[in-house]
């Protein structure tokens, strides 16, 4: 397969999900993907309907009538970033982050300088010719999503506490339920994307740290480069 490897350099915002670049910060991404990409563009909306590696594209004669075929030939690092976000798949490095009280479990986040955290990929789908746009928020981190998850967890607690269960087990569920009730107050100053729910008594290990393919960089093991990446986070998150 005709792939290339290329180091891309790009401007990043002054802080995560920010829009200003007054500090002139940059980061890099190791691109490993096709030299160019085939795009199927919806004729009515102008949005990308599908993407193909040139060597895997189906016969052109079966192209749907509502689609235009475009060969996207990159000429800049920005173009390669667009192709990476549209087609390539990888998992960014992850960091342990401390939030909340000392007895609260730490959270795990993707590298704040990774292109998936810096640029809005959905806007590329809308118009691949437009300049890259910085991502302004994390999806699935709305107030409604957080509230819905908490309510579901509280509902599970109500079905797990019984008067005839062992006292030690019952107490674990009571404590867990209380932490869920206290979560809005405890996490009041924490941005939604960093909110970490308490561990359920059913969890014998913290699965956030158990991905064998992407080991989490723990706080104690951060390098100077890691510290630079973490500096993208909002004040109070470290």
N, C-alpha and C positions, 0 to 999 in steps of 0.2 A: 504494500500500500504506500502511496506517495505522500509521506508525511515529512515534516521538518521539525527541528528544534530551534527555538529562538528565544532569547531573553528580551522581554518587553519592559520598557520603562514608562511610567505614567504618573501624572500629578494626582495627589490625593488631597481631600479637603483638610482644613486645619484641625477638625475634630470629626469623629465618626458621625455620619449622616448630616454633616454640615454642608454649606454651599460656598464658603469663602476659601480662597487659597493664598491668603496674604503671607503665610509662612513659607510658601514655596516647597512644601513637602513632596517627596516622590517615593515611589516604591517600585518593585520589579516583580515580574511573573515569568516563570519558565513555560513558554508556549510549546506544546507538543501536539501537533495536529496537522491538518491538510494545508497544502500551499494555497489553495483556494477552495471556495465552497459554492455549491449549487443551491440557489434559493428558488422556491416556488412561491410566487407572490400572487395573492388574491387580487383579481383585476378591479373589483369594486372598492374594497377597503384599503388596498395598498399594503396590507399586513402580510407578514411571512406566514405561509401556511405549512411549509415543510422545509427541511434542509437535508442536503445529501452530500456525502463525500463524492467527488467526481468519479471514483472507481466503483462506487456502489449504486450509482443512480440507475433507476429502472429505465427501460427503453422510452425515449422521448415521445414516441408516437402514442403512448398511452397517457400522456399528460392530460389532465382534466381541462375542459374548455374554459373553465372559470379561472385558470391559473396562467400566469406568465412565468417563463423560465429565465432566470438571471444568473449569470456567472459572476460571483463576487470575487474579484481579484484584489487582494489587499496590497496596499502600497505604503502604509504607515503602521506604527505600533498600535494606533487606535483601531485600525481596521482589523488587525490580528486579535485584539481584545474582543471586538465584536464577534468574530468567528469563534473564539474560545467560549464566550458566553452563550452563543447560539447552538454550538455543536459539541464541543469537548466536555468531558465529564471528569471531575477530580474532586477530592475532598480536601478542603483547606486544613492546615494545621490547626490545632485547638489549644486553648489556654484555660487553665484553672483561674477563676476569678473569685475573690472574696467579697461577699455581700452580707448585709444584715448582721445580726448579733453573732458573737463568737461560737455559740452552740448551733448556729444555723448551717446547713450544708452549703458548701461553696458551689458555684455554678461553673459551667463550661461554655465557652463561646468560640466561634471561628475566628481566625486571624482577622483583626479589624482592617488590615491593609490589603487583604486578598481582594481580587477584582470582583468577586461575588458579593463582597460587603461594601465595595466602593461605588460600583456602577449599577444602574437600573437596567436589568436585562429586558424587561418587558417593553421598555421604550424602544429598544432595538428592534423588537418584533413589529412594533407599530410603524417604524420608519428606520430602516437600516442605514439610510444615507445621512440621517441627522447626527450631529455631534453627540458624543457620549454624555450622558447626564448622571450626576451623582445621585446615589440612592439616598432618600430622605427619611426612610423609616424601615423597620423590619416587619415583614408580613407576619400574620398570625400572632401579633403582639398588641392587639387593640384592647381597650378596656373591656369590651364585650367578650373577647376570647378568653381573657384572664378570669373574668367573672364566671363564665360558663364552665371553665375547667374547675374552678374552686367549688362551685355548686355541685358539680358531678362528684367530686371527691367527698364533699360533706354528705351527699346522699349515700355513697358507699359506706361511710362510717355508720350511718343510722341502721344499716342492715347487718353490720358486723358486731355490734355490741349487744350482748345478751346477759341477763342476770345470772344465768347458771354457768357461765364460762369461767375458767381459772382467773383469779384476781390479777395475777401478773399480766396475763394476756389482755384482759379487759382494760387495765390501766394504760397499756400501750396505745390502745385505740382511743381512749378518753384523752390522753395527752396529744395524740395526733390530731384529733378533732379540734382541740383547743388551739393548736398551732394554725390550723386552717382558718378558724374564726378570727385569730389575731393577725393573719397574714396582711390584710389591707393596711393595718396600722404599722406593722413591722416593716413592710415594703413601701410605705408611703413615699419615701424619697428616692426610691429605686426606679429607674426607667423600666417600662414594661418588658423590654426584650431581655433584661437581666434578672427579672423576678424568678426566684427559685422556690418551688414548692417543697414542703417538708417531705421526708421519706416516709412512705407508708410502712406500718408494721409488717406487711407482707414482703417488703423488699429486704432481702438478706445481703444485698450489695448495691452500691450506687452505680447503676448502669451508665450514667453519664461519663464515667471514667473507664469503662470496660470495652471500648472498641479496639479490637486487636489490630485493625488495619491503620488506625490513626491514633497513636498514643497521645495522651494529653500532656502538654508541657506544664508541669506543676510550678507553683509560685516559687518554690525553693530552687528550681532548676532553670529559671529564666536567664538568658544571656543578655548582653547589652543590646543586641538586635531585637530580642523579644521585648525588652523594656521600651524601645522606640515604638514598636507596634502597639503595645499596651497604652502608650501615652495618647493614643487616639480616643480612648474611652472618656466619657464625661467625668467631671469632677466628682470625687467620692467613690468612684468605681476603680478598683486596682487589682 
